[in-house]
Amino acid sequence: MSEAPAPAPASEGAGIKLSASHRISERWLAGLVAVLLCGLFVSWFILSIQLPTAFFSDGVGPAMFPKLISGIGAILAVVMLVSAITISNRIRYIEFGKLWTTLGFVLLLPIYAALMNATGFYVASLTSLPLIILLAGGRSWLMLVSAPILFCLFVYICFEMAMGVPVP
C-alpha cells in the first residue's frame, strides 16, 4: 500500500511559520538591492556636485567626501549586480523572518540620521544603538547599556580630543 508523500515542512523564521511561497530568491533580491543602491549612490554623487570644492588651497572641501563615498559605493553596487547575475545555478532562498530584521535596520538608519540632525550625534547614538543591538539579536542588558556609552566615548576621544574636530 503506497502512502501519499508527506507535505514539505514549513520554514521557521523569527518564530513565524512560513510556507515555501513566502521566500525570495537570493539572486533576485541581490540584483534588486544592487540596482537600488547604484541609483542611490549615483544620485548622491549628482547632488554632491553642487557642494563647494575647496575653501582652502589644499583642494579638499565639503564635496570631496560624498563624491568619494558615492563613487566607491556605485562601483561596489555594480560589482554586486554582476555577481548576482553570474551567481551559480543553485538557488538559495531568504526567509521573510530574516528579511524583516534587515528591513528594520534599513528603516532605523534614516530615523537615526533624522534624530542626529535634531538632537546631535551623542544623543542619537545613545538612543539608536540599543535598538540596533536588539535588532541584531543582542539581549544582554550589559551590552545594551555599555556598547552605546563606549562607542560615544570612543568617538569623543578620537575626534574631539585627538583630532580637535567637533562632533555635531
C-alpha positions in Angstrom: 0.0 0.0 0.0 1.6 3.3 -1.1 1.1 6.3 1.1 0.9 9.9 -0.2 4.1 11.8 0.4 4.2 14.0 3.5 3.9 17.7 2.8 7.1 19.7 3.0 7.6 21.3 6.4 7.1 25.0 6.6 10.2 27.0 7.3 10.6 28.9 10.5 11.8 32.5 10.7 11.7 34.6 13.8 9.1 32.3 15.4 6.7 32.6 12.4 5.8 29.5 10.3 6.3 30.3 6.7 5.4 28.2 3.7 7.6 27.8 0.6 5.7 30.6 -1.1 7.0 33.2 1.5 10.6 33.0 0.3 12.6 35.3 -2.0 15.4 34.1 -4.2 18.7 35.4 -3.0 19.8 36.1 -6.6 16.7 38.2 -7.3 16.9 40.2 -4.1 20.6 40.9 -4.5 20.0 42.2 -8.0 17.2 44.4 -6.8 19.2 45.8 -3.9 22.2 46.4 -6.2 20.1 48.4 -8.7 18.6 50.5 -5.9 22.0 51.1 -4.3 23.5 52.1 -7.6 20.7 54.6 -8.2 21.1 55.9 -4.7 24.9 56.4 -5.0 24.7 58.0 -8.4 22.0 60.4 -7.1 24.2 61.2 -4.1 27.1 61.9 -6.5 25.0 64.2 -8.6 23.8 66.1 -5.5 27.4 66.5 -4.2 28.4 68.3 -7.4 26.6 71.4 -6.1 28.8 71.5 -3.0 31.8 73.8 -2.9 35.0 72.1 -4.0 37.5 73.7 -1.6 37.7 76.5 0.9 41.5 76.5 1.2 44.4 76.0 -1.1 44.8 72.3 -0.3 41.9 71.3 -2.7 39.9 69.3 -0.1 36.4 70.7 0.5 33.0 69.5 1.6 32.3 67.9 -1.8 35.3 65.5 -1.6 33.8 63.0 0.9 30.4 62.5 -0.7 32.0 62.2 -4.2 34.5 59.6 -2.9 32.0 57.5 -1.0 29.3 57.7 -3.7 31.8 56.7 -6.3 33.1 53.7 -4.3 29.5 52.8 -3.4 28.4 52.8 -7.0 31.3 50.7 -8.1 30.5 48.2 -5.3 26.8 48.2 -6.3 27.8 47.3 -9.9 30.0 44.5 -8.6 27.1 43.3 -6.5 24.8 43.3 -9.6 27.3 41.5 -11.7 27.8 38.8 -9.0 24.0 38.5 -8.7 23.7 37.9 -12.4 26.6 35.4 -12.6 25.8 33.6 -9.4 25.8 29.8 -9.5 22.6 28.0 -10.7 21.9 26.7 -7.2 19.1 28.9 -6.0 19.1 29.9 -2.3 16.1 31.5 -0.7 15.9 34.1 2.0 13.2 33.6 4.6 11.0 36.6 5.4 11.7 36.4 9.1 15.3 37.4 8.4 14.2 39.9 5.8 12.1 41.7 8.4 15.1 42.1 10.5 17.0 43.6 7.6 14.2 45.9 6.8 14.2 47.0 10.4 17.8 48.0 10.0 17.1 49.9 6.8 14.2 51.8 8.4 16.2 52.6 11.5 19.0 54.3 9.6 17.0 57.3 8.3 15.4 57.6 11.8 18.9 57.7 13.3 20.0 60.3 10.8 16.9 62.5 11.5 17.4 62.1 15.2 21.1 63.0 14.8 20.1 66.2 13.0 17.6 67.1 15.7 19.4 66.1 18.9 23.1 65.7 18.0 25.3 62.8 17.4 25.7 61.6 21.0 22.0 61.6 22.0 21.1 59.9 18.7 23.7 57.3 19.2 22.8 56.6 22.8 19.2 56.1 21.8 19.6 54.3 18.5 22.5 51.9 19.2 20.5 49.8 21.7 17.8 49.4 19.1 20.4 48.3 16.6 21.8 45.8 19.1 18.3 44.4 19.8 17.6 44.0 16.1 20.9 42.2 15.8 19.8 39.7 18.4 21.6 41.1 21.5 19.6 40.6 24.7 22.2 41.3 27.4 21.4 44.4 29.4 25.2 44.9 29.9 25.7 45.1 26.2 22.6 47.3 25.6 23.9 49.9 28.1 27.7 49.7 27.8 28.1 49.4 24.0 26.5 52.8 23.2 28.3 54.5 26.0 31.7 53.0 25.0 31.0 53.9 21.3 30.3 57.6 22.2 33.3 57.7 24.4 35.5 56.3 21.6 34.2 58.8 19.1 34.7 61.7 21.6 38.3 60.6 22.3 39.2 60.1 18.6 37.5 63.1 17.1 37.2 65.8 19.7 40.3 65.1 21.9 42.8 63.6 19.4 41.9 65.5 16.2 40.2 68.5 17.6 37.2 68.0 15.3 33.9 68.8 17.0 31.1 66.2 16.5 27.7 67.8 15.9 
